[in-house]
Each structure stands twice: as structure tokens, then as C-alpha cells.
Amino acid sequence: MRGRTFQKVCERIPDALVVAHPQGQLVWFNDAFCQLLGVDHDVLRWKPFLDFVHPDRERTKDAYLSLFARKLPMRAFPIRLIPPE
């Protein structure tokens, strides 16, 4: 699958997909992610991804930060999110 085709599939998939900058800012996400949080794309762009992780998921945040610190690849994290204030 070529880049544009892959991007179109990711944009239309019903699951929330997110790409974060290595420092954690959101650089790409699909409409399903916006709908999950109930906000517009413009509200989320370049916001720190960890700002949306529910406070009861501190271990998820710690795992993300540990992978980042060791420069290991990050895949999927099962998480609970909260909408931005």
C-alpha cells in the first residue's frame, strides 16, 4: 500500500489513530480520535498526548515515558482518555 492510500485508509478507519512527535505532541490523528474526545482537529494539534491520558492510567504514562527515554519504538497503548478542558 502506498503512502497516500495508507493515509486515506487511516483517516477513514473507525478506530482512533494517533501519531505523536517523539516529545509527545500530537502531529497526526484521524477523525475517530477527535470524535472520541468530542473536539475539533484544531484544538488537538500539537497538544501533548499525555494531557489526554486519564489520571487513573499513570502506569500507561510511565510506560510511554520509559520507552521514550530509552528511544525504543512505541506501538499501541490501551488507554483511557479524557477530553481537553
C-alpha positions in Angstrom: 0.0 0.0 0.0 1.5 3.4 -1.0 1.7 6.4 1.3 -1.4 8.3 0.1 -3.6 5.2 0.1 -2.4 4.2 3.5 -3.2 7.7 4.8 -6.7 7.6 3.4 -7.3 4.2 5.0 -6.1 5.6 8.3 -8.3 8.7 8.0 -11.4 6.6 7.4 -10.8 3.7 9.9 -13.4 3.7 12.8 -10.7 3.3 15.4 -8.9 6.3 16.9 -5.4 6.5 15.5 -2.7 8.9 16.7 0.8 9.8 15.7 2.8 11.8 18.3 6.1 13.6 17.9 8.9 12.0 20.0 8.4 14.7 22.6 4.7 13.7 22.8 2.9 16.4 20.9 0.1 15.2 18.6 1.2 15.6 14.9 -1.5 13.5 13.2 -4.8 11.9 14.2 -7.9 10.7 12.5 -11.5 11.9 12.8 -12.3 9.0 15.1 -9.8 10.4 17.7 -11.5 13.8 17.5 -14.9 12.2 17.9 -13.8 10.1 20.8 -12.7 13.3 22.6 -15.5 15.4 21.2 -13.3 18.2 19.9 -12.1 19.7 16.6 -8.8 18.9 14.9 -7.5 22.5 15.6 -8.0 22.0 19.4 -5.7 19.0 19.4 -2.9 19.8 17.0 0.5 19.9 18.8 -1.0 19.3 22.2 0.9 16.9 24.4 -0.6 13.5 24.0 -0.2 12.7 27.7 -2.5 15.6 28.6 -5.4 13.4 27.4 -4.5 10.2 29.3 -6.9 9.7 32.3 -5.2 10.2 35.7 -6.0 6.6 36.7 -3.7 5.5 34.0 -0.4 6.7 35.5 1.3 3.3 34.7 0.5 3.9 31.0 2.1 7.3 31.2 5.1 5.8 32.9 5.5 3.1 30.3 5.3 5.7 27.5 7.9 7.9 29.1 10.2 4.9 29.8 10.1 3.8 26.1 10.7 7.4 25.0 13.7 7.8 27.4 15.2 4.6 26.1 14.5 5.6 22.5 12.5 2.4 21.9 9.7 2.1 19.3 6.2 2.8 20.5 3.3 0.8 19.3 -0.2 0.7 20.6 -1.2 1.6 24.2 -4.6 0.6 25.6 -5.5 3.8 27.4 -8.4 5.7 28.8 -8.7 9.3 27.6 -10.2 12.5 28.9 -11.3 15.4 26.7 -9.3 18.6 26.9 -10.6 21.3 29.2 
